[in-house]
Amino acid sequence: MNARIRRLAIGATLSVAAACGREQAESAMTSFDHAVAAANAIQAIPERTDSILAAHGLTRAGFDALMYEIAADSSKARAYTQAIR
């Protein structure tokens, strides 16, 4: 019985750790990363644009503003162009 409880406790701990790690990874994504991920997804499935943007915490206006922000910085613009190819 103790071994079974220990396995359950370890499994629960690993599940919580995995969920926390995923949240930290998502919060560590920069707006640039969100823009690239959203653009790649939109290129793949253009008819789902609104839901893709929502999944990345963006609106169409917010995505447009982000594109202008990236375009205003030549190094970001180059990196973005490479990332979406």
C-alpha angles and dihedrals in degrees: 000000000000091000090052093050090047091052091049091049092049091048092050092048092050091049092052092046091051092050092049091048091052091051091049091049091051093048090049091059111107125221086256090057091049091050092051094045092047093046092050092049092047091051089053097046110015094171089065095054097126095049092045091052091047090051088056093046093251138123124206090259091047091050091049090051089050091051090052090049091052093045091053091062112063095204092050090046091053092046091048092050091051093045096054096048 
